[in-house]
Amino acid sequence: MDDNDGPVPTGAPSLLEVTDLAVCYGSEVQALRGVTFTLERGESLAIVGESGSGKSTLAQCLAGLIQPPEARGSVRVDGVELLGASEDALRAVRWSTVALALQGSPFNPVATVGDQVAEPLRDRLGMGGREARARAGELATEVLLDPDLLDRYPHQISGGQRRRAALAMVLALDPAVVVLDEPTAGLDPATRHELVQRVVRLAEEKGFALVVISHDLPDAASLAVRTMVLYAGEVMEDGATTRVISEPAHPYSWALVNAYPVMTTTKDLRPIRGRPPDPRSVPPGCPFNPRCTQAESVCTEVRPELVMSRDRRVLCHFGGLKTLLSAHDVVKAFGRGRHAVPALAGVSLAVREGESVGIVGPSGSGKSTLARILAGHLPLDSGRVVLEGEALPDTWRGADRLRRRRIQLVMQDPADALSPRLSVEDLVGEPLVVVGAPAGARRTAVAEALDSVGLPSTGSFLEARTHELSGGQLQRIALARALVCQPKILVADEPTAMLDASEQARLLVVLRERQVEMGLGLILVSHDLASVRKVTDRMV
């Protein structure tokens, strides 16, 4: 399109339509890649992601602030193409059709707040100074800002008051699309909550479409009914906010949610391993693959497509997080006939990549029975257990070595699992012998497993027998034994029951680290609700 041309009506049915949007600064920095989405009138969209994911760049594109050659693709607002439009044409669209409040303070420090709120009213609607100031006072009231503050300069009012004034300016010409870039960043909780509630109310009253750029997940959840997750300039996930936050599908969304503190849970935070890519050298294939625990060779070689998976769009070759282990209608009884004692009656559960599930209940409720069935140590009467897409036999006798090492059990009493006749080295390395690992690899793996649980890997300790060790050391040896094969699923039956508080904390930290680094699926059986709430994502 020639720069002198005006906006071209396209008849697009959606109020906002972004198609294959890419932004590249210079020849190397890729800020956005292939972003596509639509937004309808009255709809609200939160765009979330780590710093450097392209959120603010996308916000500027929506207001036509970034143009070709840096920007390619299409951005249409109310049927009007913004990319390639002339400055006069863009000026006609800004404020009245789409209005953007940039991150930070948008105010001129040498003009009063009221003059700046009134500026679009004077420039675009031709209002006189007195009329524009009167309307600015009305707008201030709408956003819960004291109109008397309009006579002050930006530095004379608080951060929260400046945010409200910026919102008043954005709403001055009743735009169809409002874009707010980090509207709550740096505000105290009370001010943030008040501003969020006011934005939601104004969106309902005025009917504008709302786009919120935020790194604050709770605020995003409060402001928008739909959430789009950006990473390295690409859309990873796009769906209903309640679903994206409570049950994220993409591995990055999952990691992002688990890294964020919320007031409603005591669960430990899990940092996202690795770092975002340099925009000058985004990896081929899926951009998240270097940090993803479920990545396979296809993820490093082929760029996935953004496709519908379940109830949302997901950029993943596997449709999102893999289900590592699932149980379907598991039934188990002990004894036969009239004397049979039911232990499990139609139990079902599923564990996804990196997820931790707590199994709680009083003694005799079947917790340990379920744990042993899931780990293949006890046959079930009916139902089925599926490991990484393949149904398992009733016991491990029919399973191959590779599948045997994918799931491991830590028993409640380490004395039940650790032979007093074997040394520490032999106890930890025994699972590797079962799966046929060579001797050299076994020694290295044993040392790494012991290090990971905070135990020495020196000669004297490797030669020790169980009677020479404390209860805490035995429990950690049992955990090292379970982790030495690098399983994808760990079933831990009361792993902290015999430990003091310090040892419990150390063990739980080890489990959390393994989840972050390996995407370990954890099934934690316990009667200790405090520990379960601290470690797990959900309970059954």
RODO-2510 file (C-alpha; in nm, 4 decimals, decimal comma):
residues 540
     n   res          X          Y          Z
     1     m     0,0000     0,0000     0,0000
     2     d     0,1303     0,3514    -0,0817
     3     d     0,2024     0,5665     0,2226
     4     n    -0,0300     0,8380     0,0883
     5     d    -0,3264     0,6073     0,0661
     6     g    -0,5936     0,6080     0,3371
     7     p    -0,7139     0,3070     0,5293
     8     v    -0,8737     0,0477     0,3087
     9     p    -1,2138    -0,0876     0,4226
    10     t    -1,1993    -0,4645     0,4102
    11     g    -1,5411    -0,5657     0,5412
    12     a    -1,3794    -0,7927     0,8012
    13     p    -1,6464    -0,9344     1,0327
    14     s    -1,4366    -0,9050     1,3501
    15     l    -1,3745    -0,5745     1,5239
    16     l    -1,0026    -0,6512     1,5538
    17     e    -0,8340    -0,8937     1,3176
    18     v    -0,4603    -0,9669     1,3304
    19     t    -0,3261    -1,2000     1,0620
    20     d     0,0251    -1,3467     1,0385
    21     l     0,1762    -1,0420     1,2093
    22     a     0,5559    -1,0372     1,2219
    23     v     0,7867    -0,7641     1,3496
    24     c     1,1595    -0,7641     1,2838
    25     y     1,3913    -0,4818     1,3886
    26     g     1,6805    -0,4597     1,1487
    27     s     1,7738    -0,7903     0,9923
    28     e     1,8065    -0,9971     1,3087
    29     v     1,5744    -0,9081     1,5994
    30     q     1,2488    -1,1021     1,5629
    31     a     1,0025    -0,9457     1,8066
    32     l     0,6857    -1,1133     1,6722
    33     r     0,6363    -1,4155     1,4464
    34     g     0,3122    -1,5208     1,2811
    35     v     0,0695    -1,3778     1,5381
    36     t    -0,2920    -1,4355     1,4360
    37     f    -0,6085    -1,3702     1,6368
    38     t    -0,9425    -1,1893     1,6294
    39     l    -1,1379    -0,9916     1,8873
    40     e    -1,5080    -0,9128     1,8849
    41     r    -1,6985    -0,6137     2,0225
    42     g    -1,7271    -0,6284     2,3983
    43     e    -1,4706    -0,9097     2,4246
    44     s    -1,1699    -0,8862     2,6560
    45     l    -0,8278    -1,0390     2,5894
    46     a    -0,5261    -1,0609     2,8196
    47     i    -0,1849    -1,1089     2,6588
    48     v     0,0658    -1,2580     2,9040
    49     g     0,4228    -1,3830     2,8960
    50     e     0,7720    -1,3242     3,0306
    51     s     0,9616    -1,0020     2,9671
    52     g     1,0824    -0,9911     2,6087
    53     s     0,8035    -1,2115     2,4754
    54     g     0,6726    -0,9385     2,2430
    55     k     0,3712    -0,8192     2,4426
    56     s     0,4384    -0,4444     2,4228
    57     t     0,5436    -0,4706     2,0586
    58     l     0,2083    -0,6313     1,9821
    59     a     0,0262    -0,3550     2,1710
    60     q     0,1986    -0,0899     1,9609
    61     c     0,1089    -0,2750     1,6415
    62     l    -0,2579    -0,2722     1,7406
    63     a    -0,2459     0,1090     1,7432
    64     g    -0,0505     0,1299     1,4178
    65     l     0,2633     0,2612     1,5871
    66     i     0,4882     0,0062     1,4138
    67     q     0,4723     0,0080     1,0360
    68     p     0,6399    -0,1631     0,7378
    69     p     0,9160    -0,2525     0,6769
    70     e     0,9516    -0,3537     1,0436
    71     a     0,5962    -0,4913     1,0566
    72     r     0,4508    -0,7407     0,8095
    73     g     0,1151    -0,9102     0,7901
    74     s    -0,2181    -0,7468     0,8636
    75     v    -0,3790    -0,5513     1,1487
    76     r    -0,7401    -0,4529     1,0839
    77     v    -0,9544    -0,2528     1,3228
    78     d    -1,3248    -0,2177     1,2450
    79     g    -1,2593    -0,3220     0,8861
    80     v    -0,9671    -0,0818     0,8370
    81     e    -0,6119    -0,1960     0,7570
    82     l    -0,3527    -0,0197     0,9727
    83     l    -0,0264    -0,1591     0,8339
    84     g     0,0914     0,0645     0,5530
    85     a    -0,1656     0,3394     0,6140
    86     s    -0,0562     0,7052     0,5988
    87     e    -0,0036     0,9125     0,9126
    88     d    -0,3180     1,1164     0,8421
    89     a    -0,5189     0,7984     0,8030
    90     l    -0,3758     0,6510     1,1219
    91     r    -0,4483     0,9737     1,3087
    92     a    -0,8136     0,9374     1,2116
    93     v    -0,8233     0,5892     1,3658
    94     r    -0,6270     0,6479     1,6850
    95     w    -0,8181     0,7556     1,9947
    96     s    -1,1571     0,7285     1,8237
    97     t    -1,1381     0,3660     1,6995
    98     v    -0,8413     0,2225     1,8873
    99     a    -0,6752     0,3846     2,1881
   100     l    -0,3540     0,2727     2,3561
   101     a    -0,2229     0,3490     2,7044
   102     l     0,1468     0,2686     2,6917
   103     q     0,3401     0,1136     2,9780
   104     g     0,4645     0,3720     3,2282
   105     s     0,3552     0,7353     3,2383
   106     p     0,2299     0,8819     2,9074
   107     f     0,2229     1,2376     3,0438
   108     n     0,4172     1,5503     2,9531
   109     p     0,5805     1,6715     3,2771
   110     v     0,5360     2,0425     3,1891
   111     a     0,1589     2,0318     3,1218
   112     t    -0,1182     1,9786     3,3742
   113     v    -0,2952     1,6454     3,3859
   114     g    -0,6239     1,8120     3,2915
   115     d    -0,4783     1,9777     2,9817
   116     q    -0,3454     1,6428     2,8634
   117     v    -0,6702     1,4550     2,9247
   118     a    -0,8533     1,7304     2,7350
   119     e    -0,6056     1,7346     2,4448
   120     p    -0,7743     1,4681     2,2254
   121     l    -1,1097     1,6393     2,2868
   122     r    -0,9738     1,9687     2,1573
   123     d    -0,7731     1,8258     1,8704
   124     r    -1,0195     1,5665     1,7415
   125     l    -1,3626     1,6982     1,8386
   126     g    -1,2835     2,0684     1,8123
   127     m    -1,4028     2,1450     2,1645
   128     g    -1,3147     2,4775     2,3178
   129     g    -1,0849     2,4902     2,6164
   130     r    -1,3599     2,5309     2,8776
   131     e    -1,5798     2,2593     2,7277
   132     a    -1,2868     2,0195     2,6949
   133     r    -1,1837     2,0751     3,0586
   134     a    -1,5406     2,0165     3,1737
   135     r    -1,5538     1,6898     2,9804
   136     a    -1,2128     1,5961     3,1229
   137     g    -1,3631     1,6389     3,4693
   138     e    -1,6471     1,4030     3,3769
   139     l    -1,3977     1,1465     3,2485
   140     a    -1,1982     1,1770     3,5705
   141     t    -1,5114     1,1016     3,7697
   142     e    -1,5783     0,7954     3,5526
   143     v    -1,2383     0,6500     3,6386
   144     l    -1,2698     0,7394     4,0099
   145     l    -1,0161     1,0223     3,9926
   146     d    -1,0811     1,3404     4,1914
   147     p    -1,1412     1,6145     3,9259
   148     d    -0,9491     1,8626     4,1437
   149     l    -0,6331     1,6648     4,0669
   150     l    -0,6569     1,7665     3,6999
   151     d    -0,5010     2,1023     3,7863
   152     r    -0,1853     1,9326     3,9080
   153     y     0,1218     1,8266     3,7142
   154     p     0,1976     1,4546     3,6671
   155     h     0,4711     1,4497     3,9325
   156     q     0,2261     1,5911     4,1877
   157     i    -0,0064     1,2901     4,1856
   158     s     0,0490     0,9247     4,2781
   159     g     0,1193     0,6369     4,0410
   160     g    -0,2323     0,5023     4,0810
   161     q    -0,3789     0,8454     4,0089
   162     r    -0,1655     0,8775     3,6962
   163     r    -0,2937     0,5385     3,5772
   164     r    -0,6531     0,6562     3,6242
   165     a    -0,5771     0,9779     3,4376
   166     a    -0,4240     0,7783     3,1517
   167     l    -0,7382     0,5644     3,1419
   168     a    -0,9517     0,8797     3,1260
   169     m    -0,7447     1,0040     2,8315
   170     v    -0,7800     0,6699     2,6513
   171     l    -1,1584     0,6765     2,6938
   172     a    -1,1996     1,0397     2,5865
   173     l    -1,3264     0,9648     2,2341
   174     d    -1,5205     0,6457     2,3175
   175     p    -1,2909     0,4102     2,1201
   176     a    -1,4113     0,0715     2,0014
   177     v    -1,0857    -0,0972     2,1111
   178     v    -0,8930    -0,0081     2,4272
   179     v    -0,5367    -0,1401     2,4667
   180     l    -0,3783    -0,1142     2,8124
   181     d    -0,0084    -0,2010     2,8419
   182     e     0,0762    -0,3144     3,1983
   183     p    -0,2003    -0,1012     3,3564
   184     t    -0,1336    -0,2248     3,7115
   185     a     0,2466    -0,2581     3,7147
   186     g     0,4056    -0,1030     4,0224
   187     l     0,0794    -0,0338     4,2062
   188     d     0,0032    -0,1442     4,5594
   189     p    -0,2518    -0,4279     4,5954
   190     a    -0,5416    -0,2052     4,7048
   191     t    -0,4906     0,0457     4,4224
   192     r    -0,4400    -0,2344     4,1725
   193     h    -0,7627    -0,4059     4,2767
   194     e    -0,9581    -0,0800     4,2593
   195     l    -0,8245     0,0011     3,9111
   196     v    -0,8968    -0,3499     3,7821
   197     q    -1,2550    -0,3339     3,9076
   198     r    -1,3088     0,0051     3,7465
   199     v    -1,1730    -0,1045     3,4082
   200     v    -1,4006    -0,4089     3,4114
   201     r    -1,7035    -0,1941     3,4973
   202     l    -1,6257     0,0625     3,2253
   203     a    -1,5822    -0,2115     2,9648
   204     e    -1,9248    -0,3478     3,0560
   205     e    -2,0885    -0,0043     3,0522
   206     k    -1,9303     0,1290     2,7327
   207     g    -1,9037    -0,1980     2,5406
   208     f    -1,5496    -0,1502     2,4100
   209     a    -1,3219    -0,4414     2,3299
   210     l    -1,0381    -0,4604     2,5805
   211     v    -0,6812    -0,5803     2,5245
   212     v    -0,4676    -0,5979     2,8393
   213     i    -0,0927    -0,6541     2,8260
   214     s     0,0261    -0,7924     3,1585
   215     h     0,2790    -1,0122     3,3334
   216     d     0,0483    -1,0281     3,6375
   217     l    -0,1621    -1,3418     3,5986
   218     p    -0,4210    -1,2649     3,8703
   219     d    -0,4860    -0,9211     3,7205
   220     a    -0,5102    -1,0734     3,3735
   221     a    -0,7630    -1,3236     3,5056
   222     s    -0,9675    -1,0417     3,6609
   223     l    -0,9603    -0,8176     3,3547
   224     a    -1,0179    -1,0558     3,0639
   225     v    -1,2342    -1,3548     2,9820
   226     r    -0,9780    -1,4754     2,7288
   227     t    -0,6009    -1,5118     2,7613
   228     m    -0,3303    -1,5438     2,4976
   229     v     0,0166    -1,6606     2,6043
   230     l     0,3156    -1,5204     2,4125
   231     y     0,6669    -1,6625     2,4114
   232     a     0,9563    -1,5467     2,1922
   233     g     0,7089    -1,3501     1,9816
   234     e     0,4765    -1,6439     1,9097
   235     v     0,1358    -1,7432     2,0428
   236     m     0,1751    -2,0547     2,2577
   237     e    -0,1828    -2,0818     2,3811
   238     d    -0,5099    -1,8924     2,3349
   239     g    -0,8274    -1,9773     2,5228
   240     a    -1,0715    -1,8958     2,8004
   241     t    -0,8881    -1,7337     3,0908
   242     t    -1,0378    -1,9629     3,3532
   243     r    -0,9146    -2,2671     3,1641
   244     v    -0,5716    -2,1305     3,0709
   245     i    -0,5010    -2,0325     3,4320
   246     s    -0,6540    -2,3335     3,6086
   247     e    -0,5592    -2,6030     3,3564
   248     p    -0,2936    -2,4736     3,1137
   249     a    -0,2385    -2,6896     2,8083
   250     h     0,0963    -2,5717     2,6680
   251     p     0,4141    -2,6610     2,8627
   252     y     0,5111    -2,2930     2,8707
   253     s     0,1722    -2,1843     3,0032
   254     w     0,1981    -2,4556     3,2673
   255     a     0,5448    -2,3366     3,3707
   256     l     0,4345    -1,9723     3,3737
   257     v     0,1354    -2,0411     3,5988
   258     n     0,3443    -2,2498     3,8401
   259     a     0,6091    -1,9776     3,8637
   260     y     0,3603    -1,7141     3,9798
   261     p     0,2678    -1,6608     4,3482
   262     v    -0,1012    -1,6474     4,4388
   263     m    -0,2716    -1,5816     4,7707
   264     t    -0,5057    -1,8801     4,7515
   265     t    -0,2420    -2,1526     4,7820
   266     t     0,0644    -2,2358     4,9897
   267     k     0,2211    -2,4396     4,7097
   268     d     0,5905    -2,3774     4,6460
   269     l     0,6819    -2,1807     4,3349
   270     r     0,8558    -2,3568     4,0469
   271     p     1,0934    -2,1449     3,8399
   272     i     1,1001    -2,2035     3,4662
   273     r     1,4254    -2,3763     3,3802
   274     g     1,6587    -2,2034     3,1381
   275     r     1,6097    -1,8583     2,9882
   276     p     1,4047    -1,7102     2,7037
   277     p     1,5903    -1,7114     2,3709
   278     d     1,7763    -1,4124     2,2362
   279     p     1,5442    -1,2576     1,9723
   280     r     1,8460    -1,2465     1,7423
   281     s     1,8799    -1,6248     1,7500
   282     v     1,5435    -1,7883     1,8146
   283     p     1,5918    -2,1672     1,7897
   284     p     1,4395    -2,3567     1,4973
   285     g     1,1330    -2,5671     1,5549
   286     c     0,9326    -2,4830     1,8641
   287     p     1,0904    -2,1781     2,0321
   288     f     1,0226    -2,3257     2,3778
   289     n     1,1932    -2,6592     2,3053
   290     p     1,5271    -2,5829     2,4838
   291     r     1,3330    -2,5280     2,8082
   292     c     1,0622    -2,7906     2,7582
   293     t     1,0836    -3,1170     2,9531
   294     q     0,8704    -3,3107     2,7029
   295     a     1,0562    -3,1995     2,3886
   296     e     1,1461    -3,4623     2,1301
   297     s     1,3519    -3,4434     1,8115
   298     v     1,0570    -3,3144     1,6083
   299     c     1,0351    -3,0153     1,8436
   300     t     1,3885    -2,9045     1,7528
   301     e     1,3427    -2,9482     1,3790
   302     v     0,9846    -2,8623     1,2801
   303     r     0,7893    -2,5525     1,3767
   304     p     0,4511    -2,6601     1,5181
   305     e     0,1240    -2,5144     1,3955
   306     l    -0,1179    -2,3227     1,6174
   307     v    -0,4172    -2,5562     1,6129
   308     m    -0,7260    -2,6258     1,8196
   309     s    -0,6586    -2,8738     2,0987
   310     r    -0,9486    -2,9507     2,3271
   311     d    -1,1059    -2,6100     2,3955
   312     r    -0,8279    -2,3714     2,2883
   313     r    -0,5508    -2,2991     2,0365
   314     v    -0,2143    -2,4530     2,1263
   315     l     0,1260    -2,4369     1,9522
   316     c     0,2566    -2,7865     2,0255
   317     h     0,3283    -3,1006     1,8251
   318     f     0,1567    -3,3047     2,0967
   319     g    -0,1443    -3,0821     2,1468
   320     g    -0,0019    -2,9556     2,4764
   321     l     0,1108    -3,1281     2,7932
   322     k     0,1371    -3,5043     2,7575
   323     t    -0,0563    -3,7332     2,9887
   324     l     0,2131    -3,9464     3,1490
   325     l    -0,0005    -4,1860     3,3499
   326     s    -0,3732    -4,2488     3,3748
   327     a    -0,5854    -4,4957     3,5669
   328     h    -0,9338    -4,5881     3,4510
   329     d    -1,1970    -4,7476     3,6767
   330     v    -0,9426    -4,9408     3,8820
   331     v    -1,1023    -5,2060     4,1060
   332     k    -0,9181    -5,4094     4,3674
   333     a    -1,0316    -5,6401     4,6481
   334     f    -0,8409    -5,8687     4,8826
   335     g    -0,9749    -6,2174     4,9407
   336     r    -1,2420    -6,4004     4,7450
   337     g    -1,6125    -6,4544     4,7432
   338     r    -1,8092    -6,3458     5,0456
   339     h    -1,4905    -6,2791     5,2386
   340     a    -1,3511    -6,0348     4,9831
   341     v    -1,2558    -5,6964     5,1302
   342     p    -1,2905    -5,4128     4,8753
   343     a    -0,9929    -5,1769     4,8623
   344     l    -1,0588    -4,9733     4,5461
   345     a    -1,3895    -4,9272     4,3673
   346     g    -1,3616    -4,7654     4,0228
   347     v    -1,0764    -4,5209     4,0879
   348     s    -0,9649    -4,2971     3,7987
   349     l    -0,6948    -4,0315     3,7803
   350     a    -0,4439    -3,8796     3,5378
   351     v    -0,1016    -3,7173     3,5754
   352     r     0,0372    -3,4832     3,3097
   353     e     0,3938    -3,3805     3,2319
   354     g     0,5452    -3,2115     3,5356
   355     e     0,2260    -3,2389     3,7380
   356     s     0,2052    -3,3497     4,0998
   357     v    -0,1078    -3,5193     4,2320
   358     g    -0,1695    -3,5886     4,5978
   359     i    -0,3613    -3,8974     4,7099
   360     v    -0,4979    -3,8366     5,0581
   361     g    -0,7261    -4,0190     5,2963
   362     p    -0,7336    -4,1943     5,6332
   363     s    -0,5581    -4,5212     5,7066
   364     g    -0,7261    -4,8105     5,5294
   365     s    -0,8733    -4,5954     5,2514
   366     g    -0,6716    -4,7703     4,9783
   367     k    -0,3988    -4,5123     4,9211
   368     s    -0,1057    -4,7525     4,9345
   369     t    -0,2957    -5,0146     4,7364
   370     l    -0,3531    -4,7650     4,4563
   371     a     0,0122    -4,6588     4,4664
   372     r     0,1341    -5,0168     4,4305
   373     i    -0,1073    -5,0844     4,1428
   374     l     0,0007    -4,7702     3,9568
   375     a     0,3665    -4,8680     3,9966
   376     g     0,3025    -5,2240     3,8789
   377     h     0,3730    -5,3884     4,2148
   378     l     0,0202    -5,5227     4,2590
   379     p    -0,2253    -5,6641     4,0018
   380     l    -0,5646    -5,5002     3,9654
   381     d    -0,8955    -5,6882     3,9447
   382     s    -1,0436    -5,4737     3,6690
   383     g    -0,9840    -5,1434     3,4935
   384     r    -0,6614    -5,0372     3,3257
   385     v    -0,3503    -4,8272     3,3769
   386     v    -0,2008    -4,6393     3,0802
   387     l     0,1627    -4,5230     3,0782
   388     e     0,2534    -4,2684     2,8085
   389     g    -0,0256    -4,3874     2,5804
   390     e     0,0252    -4,7633     2,6248
   391     a    -0,1900    -4,9834     2,8474
   392     l     0,0167    -5,1706     3,1043
   393     p    -0,0203    -5,5400     3,1863
   394     d    -0,1676    -5,6402     3,5226
   395     t     0,1858    -5,6771     3,6597
   396     w     0,5305    -5,5839     3,5326
   397     r     0,6071    -5,9413     3,4338
   398     g     0,4878    -5,8677     3,0830
   399     a     0,6449    -5,5244     3,0537
   400     d     0,9680    -5,4504     2,8701
   401     r     1,2718    -5,2966     3,0376
   402     l     1,2249    -4,9508     2,8897
   403     r     0,8742    -4,9197     3,0266
   404     r     0,9827    -5,0535     3,3657
   405     r     1,2283    -4,7699     3,4144
   406     r     0,9693    -4,5012     3,3265
   407     i     0,7801    -4,5385     3,6546
   408     q     0,9265    -4,5949     3,9994
   409     l     0,7865    -4,6438     4,3502
   410     v     0,9195    -4,5079     4,6791
   411     m     0,7715    -4,7206     4,9546
   412     q     0,6565    -4,5896     5,2918
   413     d     0,9157    -4,7808     5,4951
   414     p     1,2600    -4,7902     5,3281
   415     a     1,3317    -5,1130     5,5183
   416     d     1,0750    -5,2819     5,2929
   417     a     1,2722    -5,1863     4,9826
   418     l     1,6368    -5,1889     5,0919
   419     s     1,8166    -5,5177     5,1486
   420     p     2,0477    -5,5135     5,4534
   421     r     2,2907    -5,7380     5,2643
   422     l     2,3661    -5,4821     4,9927
   423     s     2,5895    -5,1762     5,0047
   424     v     2,4561    -4,8281     4,9297
   425     e     2,6126    -4,8422     4,5831
   426     d     2,4459    -5,1742     4,5051
   427     l     2,1097    -5,0641     4,6486
   428     v     2,0947    -4,7490     4,4381
   429     g     2,2361    -4,9169     4,1275
   430     e     2,0182    -5,2299     4,1377
   431     p     1,7398    -5,0853     3,9142
   432     l     2,0040    -5,0135     3,6495
   433     v     2,1170    -5,3755     3,6621
   434     v     1,7577    -5,4846     3,6013
   435     v     1,7326    -5,2699     3,2878
   436     g     2,0738    -5,3811     3,1604
   437     a     2,2820    -5,0658     3,2050
   438     p     2,6609    -5,1195     3,1696
   439     a     2,8808    -5,1036     3,4812
   440     g     3,0507    -4,7734     3,3950
   441     a     2,7227    -4,5974     3,3324
   442     r     2,5841    -4,7420     3,6561
   443     r     2,8618    -4,5951     3,8686
   444     t     2,8150    -4,2497     3,7166
   445     a     2,4372    -4,2637     3,7511
   446     v     2,4582    -4,3797     4,1145
   447     a     2,6878    -4,0902     4,2055
   448     e     2,4565    -3,8393     4,0347
   449     a     2,1479    -3,9849     4,2038
   450     l     2,3090    -3,9670     4,5479
   451     d     2,4246    -3,6107     4,4862
   452     s     2,0732    -3,5104     4,3797
   453     v     1,9257    -3,6191     4,7136
   454     g     2,2022    -3,4603     4,9205
   455     l     2,4012    -3,7728     5,0050
   456     p     2,7778    -3,8253     4,9614
   457     s     2,9065    -4,0407     4,6798
   458     t     3,2450    -4,1184     4,8377
   459     g     3,3875    -4,4679     4,8733
   460     s     3,3155    -4,5131     5,2445
   461     f     2,9516    -4,4133     5,2121
   462     l     2,9022    -4,6244     4,8998
   463     e     3,0208    -4,9279     5,0953
   464     a     2,7923    -4,8683     5,3965
   465     r     2,5084    -5,1058     5,4888
   466     t     2,1587    -5,0054     5,5958
   467     h     2,2163    -5,0660     5,9695
   468     e     2,4894    -4,8009     5,9640
   469     l     2,2579    -4,5257     5,8382
   470     s     1,9903    -4,3013     5,9888
   471     g     1,6228    -4,3140     5,8965
   472     g     1,6555    -3,9934     5,6953
   473     q     1,9522    -4,1305     5,5027
   474     l     1,7649    -4,4529     5,4287
   475     q     1,4659    -4,2596     5,2957
   476     r     1,6889    -4,0531     5,0693
   477     i     1,8649    -4,3678     4,9480
   478     a     1,5230    -4,5097     4,8609
   479     l     1,4500    -4,1899     4,6666
   480     a     1,7893    -4,2017     4,4906
   481     r     1,7184    -4,5641     4,3986
   482     a     1,3873    -4,4572     4,2440
   483     l     1,5388    -4,1620     4,0578
   484     v     1,8514    -4,3351     3,9255
   485     c     1,6689    -4,4605     3,6148
   486     q     1,5428    -4,1059     3,5452
   487     p     1,1749    -4,2057     3,5486
   488     k     0,8967    -3,9869     3,4125
   489     i     0,6573    -4,0933     3,6899
   490     l     0,7422    -4,1269     4,0577
   491     v     0,4903    -4,2805     4,2976
   492     a     0,5894    -4,1852     4,6524
   493     d     0,4016    -4,3596     4,9343
   494     e     0,4335    -4,1542     5,2545
   495     p     0,7932    -4,0577     5,1660
   496     t     0,8286    -3,8157     5,4592
   497     a     0,6424    -4,0128     5,7271
   498     m     0,9598    -4,1274     5,9061
   499     l     1,1575    -3,8031     5,8722
   500     d     1,2036    -3,5033     6,0990
   501     a     1,0956    -3,1585     5,9758
   502     s     1,4357    -3,0682     5,8320
   503     e     1,4677    -3,3969     5,6435
   504     q     1,1098    -3,3621     5,5156
   505     a     1,1847    -3,0183     5,3738
   506     r     1,5038    -3,1414     5,2061
   507     l     1,3238    -3,4351     5,0451
   508     l     1,0361    -3,2220     4,9169
   509     v     1,2827    -2,9736     4,7667
   510     v     1,4533    -3,2589     4,5785
   511     l     1,1208    -3,3716     4,4339
   512     r     1,0319    -3,0190     4,3257
   513     e     1,3700    -2,9710     4,1576
   514     r     1,3255    -3,2948     3,9632
   515     q     0,9882    -3,1739     3,8405
   516     v     1,1371    -2,8477     3,7155
   517     e     1,4390    -3,0091     3,5483
   518     m     1,2860    -3,3310     3,4130
   519     g     0,9099    -3,2749     3,3971
   520     l     0,8703    -3,5535     3,6517
   521     g     0,5121    -3,6580     3,7153
   522     l     0,4663    -3,7079     4,0882
   523     i     0,2006    -3,9065     4,2721
   524     l     0,2344    -3,8317     4,6422
   525     v     0,0485    -4,0584     4,8826
   526     s     0,0194    -3,9064     5,2277
   527     h    -0,2004    -3,8338     5,5256
   528     d    -0,0013    -3,5124     5,5855
   529     l    -0,2231    -3,2488     5,4236
   530     a     0,0275    -2,9690     5,4877
   531     s     0,2997    -3,1445     5,2869
   532     v     0,0569    -3,2407     5,0124
   533     r    -0,0695    -2,8834     4,9755
   534     k     0,2882    -2,7561     4,9667
   535     v     0,4044    -2,9877     4,6898
   536     t     0,1103    -3,0964     4,4750
   537     d    -0,1016    -2,9247     4,2132
   538     r    -0,4222    -3,1029     4,3106
   539     m    -0,5515    -3,3766     4,5385
   540     v    -0,7736    -3,6825     4,4940
***
